[in-house]
Amino acid sequence: MTKKSESEVTIASGTLLLDIVSRWPATETVLHRYDELAGVCLCCTCLFDSIEDVASRFSLDLKAFLRDIEKAAVG
């Protein structure tokens, strides 16, 4: 997880959801949007999983998932 500039955040696909939500609370909204696609509450069941693991387990588009999380982290 590195912050490149004020307007751009890069989050590694191996980053745990807990670390992301802790550092950027606004990303929780994105996770809730993906709950329906996953069929579970991601914040309730996957906080100790990486973005990549969650995307793989629930057949989510990893690039789109990561992009949406990064957008929310920027604010």
N, C-alpha and C positions, 0 to 999 in steps of 0.2 A: 504494500500500500504506500504509494507515494503521491504527494501533492505536487503537480507540475507547475501550476499557476493558480491564480485566483479563480479563473474560469474553467479550469480543466483538472479533473481528478482521474487518476488511473488506479484501478483496483484489480489486483491479480485474481484470476479465476480460482486459485487455490485458497483464497481468503475465506475464513469462517464467517457465516452469517452473523454470529454474535459479535465479532470484531467490527463488522460493517455497521450494524445497527447501533453499537455502542459509540462508535466514532461519528457516525452521521445518522442521527435519529430520523431524519426525513426519509431515509431509505425504507423504513418500516412500511410506509404507504405502498411502495412498489411491491414489497413482499406480499402484502395483503391482496394486491391486484392479481398476483400469480397464484393465490390460494385456490381459486376456482379451477384453473388449468391443472394444478397439481392434485386437487381433490383432498387436500389437507391444509391445515393452518401451518404455513412454513415457519412462522415465529414460534409456534408451540412445539413442533416436532423436529425441526432441522437446524436449530441454532448452532449446534456443534459440528455441522457439515459445511463443506466448502461450496461455493457457488457452482463449481464444476460438478461436484457430486450430486447436488440438488437437481441441476439441469439434467444430468444423466438419468437419475432415478425416476424423475417424473416426465421424461421426454420433452423437456423445455428447450427452446432455441437458446443455446448458451450465449451466442453473440448478442441477441436481442435482450436477454435477461441481464447480462453484464452492462450493456449500454444503458438500459433503463435505470439500473442501480447507480451507475456513474452520474447520470443526469440528475438524479435525486440528491446525490451527495454534493453536487455543486450548488444546489439550491435553486 
